């Protein structure tokens, strides 16, 4: 038995099962809301930091890098799946 099979059986004993379409959709919506909250939080933190110090801090690096990753992956998957 491989490591991943053992790991899968371990999670099944804990009550985790393979999800159906509804559970996947719920997870996708939850992830979308979480990403929106994180983006808004980082944006507000960047603006407040810029206003208070007059320069961009580490929060701006987190904000801009998260946006770069989002838009790169969005363009990649849109091109890959033909959307």
C-alpha positions in Angstrom: 0.0 0.0 0.0 1.5 3.4 -1.0 1.8 6.4 1.2 -1.1 8.2 -0.6 -3.4 5.2 -0.2 -2.7 5.1 3.5 -3.2 8.8 3.7 -6.5 8.5 1.9 -7.8 5.7 4.2 -6.7 7.8 7.2 -8.9 10.7 6.1 -11.8 8.4 5.3 -11.6 7.1 8.9 -11.8 10.7 10.1 -15.0 11.2 8.1 -13.7 12.8 4.9 -15.1 11.5 1.7 -14.8 12.4 -2.0 -16.9 15.4 -2.7 -19.8 15.6 -5.1 -20.4 18.5 -7.5 -22.4 20.5 -4.9 -19.6 20.3 -2.3 -17.0 21.4 -4.9 -19.2 24.3 -5.9 -19.7 25.4 -2.3 -15.9 25.2 -1.8 -15.3 27.3 -5.0 -17.8 30.0 -3.8 -16.1 30.0 -0.3 -12.7 30.4 -1.9 -14.0 33.2 -4.0 -15.3 35.1 -1.0 -12.1 34.5 0.9 -10.0 35.8 -2.0 -12.2 38.9 -2.3 -11.9 39.6 1.5 -8.1 39.1 1.4 -7.8 41.5 -1.6 -9.9 44.2 0.0 -8.0 43.8 3.3 -4.6 44.1 1.7 -5.7 47.0 -0.4 -7.0 49.0 2.6 -3.9 48.1 4.6 -1.7 49.3 1.7 -3.6 52.6 1.4 -3.5 53.2 5.1 0.2 52.4 5.2 0.9 54.7 2.3 -1.0 57.6 3.8 0.6 57.2 7.3 4.2 56.7 6.2 4.3 58.2 2.7 5.9 55.0 1.2 4.8 51.5 0.2 5.5 48.9 2.9 5.5 45.1 3.0 1.7 45.0 2.8 1.9 46.5 -0.7 4.3 43.8 -1.7 1.8 41.2 -0.5 -1.1 43.0 -2.3 0.7 43.5 -5.6 2.1 40.0 -5.7 -1.2 38.4 -4.9 -2.8 40.4 -7.7 0.0 39.4 -10.1 -0.5 35.7 -9.2 -4.3 36.0 -9.6 -4.2 37.7 -13.0 -1.4 35.4 -14.4 -3.3 32.3 -13.4 -6.6 33.8 -14.7 -5.1 34.4 -18.1 -3.3 31.1 -18.2 -6.5 29.1 -17.4 -8.6 31.2 -19.7 -6.2 30.5 -22.5 -5.9 26.8 -21.6 -9.6 26.1 -21.4 -10.5 28.5 -24.3 -12.7 30.8 -22.3 
